[in-house]
Amino acid sequence: MKLRKGLGIVMCLTVLFVLIVPAAMADDWNRKTVITFSGPVEVPGVGAQTLPAGTYVFKILDSQSDRHIVQIFNQEETHLFTTILAIPNYRLKTTDKTVITFRERPVGQPEALRAWFYPGHAWGEEFVYAKSRAIELAKETNEPVLATPIELAASPIEALKTAPVEAVAPTGEPVELAQVVEPPPVATAEPVAVPATESVTVAAAHPLPKTASPLPLIALIGLLTIGVGLALSLISKRTV
């Protein structure tokens, strides 16, 4: 009886593990993060606008070696506010919390979203603005801003994957991207262990790997479970 009960527990734990692993892998890939802004925030992209104070969900829709596409939803994920082109930006020190940075604006103006760093990752997302708006922000902040010359208000997602990106100075002249985004040091790997979905409150003032299929892992767990069952069965027969 005890052996059968033990085998049942093993089977239950195996099923639970099989159900949890795919969900955790999905969160790792899209870096889903719940963020609460205490004040209005200007966001770029297809659907550029000023978001009021509130709670939003950030997700990565697509990732390539030199660019990522980020989407911002409402808290229930029933409405998409904007789809943003972003360039990977490296930071020397990782943190265990989500970090959101802004471009400082004149008093009374909403903060402009600049970058998003997921906890445990050295790579973050430096957001790209439409060129006309990027030049305005560069003048206001007196620092270069990432820009794309294509019309983001009407650009489909496929266009974002190939849209040219440059950095513009306060004068409107293009400058090197290195003045905005930090390249990674040589032979530095990004940590692979990351937490699941995180909820963050923000006061306004390396390419992602594709998710591997869990089928090999599930098959291995199934074989191990069968092996444990056979072993327990043999032990039971010997002790009878």
Buried (B, 14 or more C-beta within 10 A) or exposed (E): EEEEEEBEEBEEEBEEEBEEBBEBBBBBBBBBBBBBBEEBBBBBBBBBBEBEEEBBBBBBBBBEEEBBBBBBBBBEEEEBBBBBBBBBBBBEEBEEEBBBBBBBBEEEEBBBBBBBBBBBBBBBBBBBBBBEBBBBBBBBBEBBBBBBBBEBEEBEEEBBEEBEBBBBBBEBEEBEBEEBBBEBEEEEEBEEEBBEBBEBEBEBEBEBEEEEEBEEBBEEBEEEBEEBBEEBEEEBEEEE
